[in-house]
Structure formats: structure tokens, C-alpha cells
């Protein structure tokens, strides 16, 4: 091969390399200019919403549901002052990258159109501000009730019209049930008087039995507001004999993967652990226990030190989305802030309204109070009032003198209250269940905004109730 030929080929390769490099640089430059131009256009236009995510059905059942907006740009932090929700409800705001999430502090009202507006939304690089507006309609509210009968007991799913009840679970003897966000858990009693816990989907399908601590009876079944955690008190069938357990509190998971996990006992360290009443504290893993010795104690399954809260006679309730519990002490009702363990005053009502029988806390800081006017040993009238923080009272429900109010429960959103009534109580005999109730009971659902009686359902244990009736 001649030296001249090799030199010519080398020069040709170098020319092609230089041409490729020049072309590559040109393409990169063009792309860079296009990218900068695109970025400039994007910044000039400001962020735009590409996707909105919200689950209206979950929003009416549980606190903490969210609506999430995803945009074309990473966003500057959005403050709560930029957010308006109509009808008004408390929210928190979280900005992350190209998304902004609005979390509703309380469950939303059912069958209601909500509009969320966020003003002044900008990208981290500046540019024009965007106003985001989204409306959505929440569905009508369904619930569950338990009806007992001579031929067996049935849990029904029903709307608030009361004319679309659908049976979802039946058994010879149902003592109690609870509904979580994805399951029903039903307590039944067999012919030997022993308890069983059955978990199903919300439509009653795919039943399976939960393991119990042993052979015995389950009482005071409850479920946590979040997750799939339940709790109950358990008593051995051999109670009265040495070593037998009585009214001990257990918790269990309803998650399918944990179906074989043994229930966990909740004990009060260094003191009486037999439980007379108890509650899950909303939004935490903490449990409020009232033990046989009258001690009121906060205990945590995570191992935190128990907190003593004095003595009480009963627990009236903890409002969803709240850390305030109302308990009955020997000298009357008292409210305790469980976040600080401090007692907070309950404003008195006018004596002319009657004496206070029960107090049910509301998430807005008010209470529902059952007030009775008594003449000697005769109850002349019984009414339920909403009492605000100043003590101002507004009637929302009245009970006929011949009837008895057995339980008061508030819906998750606080829109309704359910009043369990035993009509004509004197001539209304109790059944033979472990949790005995009058044979004829009605659940009256009332709108708390105006006191309107929405529906009267045959049955009890409407699934808003956090605990069974105490009779």
C-alpha cells in the first residue's frame, strides 16, 4: 500500500469525523434551544392541571381523605390560606413536586356537591399564577343495622330512605357486629353459648372465622376508625375457676394475610386489667380503658407508658377527629383532652331544660345531651339538645314519655345522629341474647342541622356506633 493512499484515507476519515462532530453539536444546540424555548413557554404559561384524584365514597366514611391535583410543573408551596372548600370544612395542605394534596380533616357530608378552589398556584420557577377549581358530588350514605327475630338474626345494608334494605349476613344468634372501611366483623353465639367472630367483605361474601383467645364469650366489640383493627373483651367459658380469664381486652387485625395471627391482649401494667368499658382513640394506636376498679387509663400497644386519668363510672364517647372524651364521674360528666390528659370544663345548661342523663361529644367541640324533666319518680319529658361551647342549647329530638332512649351515635361527618329507641318500654320485653335488648327497637336518624327526622329504621347497632348499647 502506498504512503499517499494511506494519507488520503486518513484525511478523509478526519474530515468525516469533523463533519459528524459539527452536525452533532448543531443538533444538540438546536435541541437545547428548543428545550430552553419550551421551558420558557412553560414558565410563561404557568402550571396547568393534568390530573385530579379524589374518592368521594371514601370521603364520607373516613377522616383524612384527600383530593390531589397533579400539574405540569414543580410547584411553589401552597398555603392553607389559598384553599377554599364549599361547603366549608377544615383542611390541611401538602405540596410535593408537581402535586398539591388537600386533606379533609373530617368526613364529608353525603349527597353533597363540594367545590375546592386553590388560588395563586405558581411554579417554583415563577411565572403566571393558576387558579385551580374542582367540584365533585359525594354519594348517598349507606349504613348497616342488625335486626333480631324469632327465626334468627340478620345484618342489613340500608340507605337513609329505609326502603332498600339488603340482607348481607344471617345467623341463628348474632350478638353484635362492626363495619370497617372494607369488612364486616360479626359476633355470634353457638348453641353451647360460645362466641365466634366471622369476617366478611362488606357485601357479606368471603366469610372466614377469626381466631379467638380460647373458648368463651366476646363482648364490647369495637373497630378502629382507620385500618382494619378490632378489639373486644373476652371471658373464658371456665370463668370462676382458677386461672380463667375474665373481661380481658384483646385486639386483632382483619387483614387477610394476618388471619392466623393470634389476638393480642391489652393489659394495664401494675394494676387491674379486667375491662368494664373501653374505646379506640381516633387517629392513634392508643386505647382508653375503664377497668373493674374504676380506674380510667390510656394504654398504648406500642409500649408507651400508661397514663392515669382518675376514676370514672363509664365512658360516654370520643368524637371522631377529636381527642376529647366525655366520661361519667361519680359527681357527673367530665370532658378530658386525651392529648394533654387535662380535664376541660363542660358548660352547664339551663336548669329548666332538665337534668343531664348522657353527654355525647361532637367533633366541633359541642355536645349532644339527653335532658330529662323529672317530677318525683315520674319522667315528664326527655329531649336531646345540641349544646355549644358557651352552653347555648338547641333541641333536635324528643322521646315520648312511654319510650326509652337506649343509645346515641353520631355519623362520621357529624351530619346526623342516630337515636336507638325502645317504644312502649314497659310492655316491651327483653330478648334472651348475651347482650339483651327489648324485642322491639327502632333507630331514628335525625339531621343535626335542623332536627329533621330523616328515617326510622327497624333494628339497632347502626354502623356509625363505635360501641354497642349499654343496657
Secondary structure as UniProt FT lines:
FT   HELIX           3..45
FT   STRAND          49..54
FT   HELIX           56..59
FT   TURN            60..61
FT   TURN            63..64
FT   STRAND          66..71
FT   HELIX           80..82
FT   STRAND          83..86
FT   STRAND          91..96
FT   TURN            97..98
FT   STRAND          99..104
FT   STRAND          113..123
FT   TURN            124..125
FT   STRAND          126..137
FT   STRAND          143..147
FT   TURN            150..151
FT   STRAND          153..158
FT   TURN            160..161
FT   STRAND          166..171
FT   STRAND          174..179
FT   STRAND          183..189
FT   TURN            191..192
FT   STRAND          195..201
FT   TURN            202..203
FT   STRAND          208..210
FT   STRAND          216..223
FT   TURN            227..228
FT   STRAND          229..236
FT   TURN            237..240
FT   TURN            242..243
FT   STRAND          248..253
FT   HELIX           256..258
FT   TURN            259..260
FT   STRAND          264..266
FT   TURN            269..270
FT   STRAND          275..280
FT   TURN            282..283
FT   STRAND          286..291
FT   TURN            292..293
FT   STRAND          295..300
FT   TURN            301..302
FT   STRAND          307..311
FT   STRAND          314..318
FT   TURN            320..321
FT   STRAND          324..329
FT   TURN            330..331
FT   STRAND          332..337
FT   TURN            338..341
FT   STRAND          342..344
FT   HELIX           351..353
FT   STRAND          355..361
FT   TURN            363..364
FT   STRAND          367..375
FT   TURN            376..377
FT   STRAND          378..387
FT   TURN            389..390
FT   STRAND          393..399
FT   TURN            401..402
FT   STRAND          404..410
FT   TURN            412..413
FT   STRAND          416..422
FT   TURN            423..424
FT   HELIX           425..427
FT   STRAND          442..447
FT   TURN            448..450
FT   STRAND          453..458
FT   TURN            463..464
//
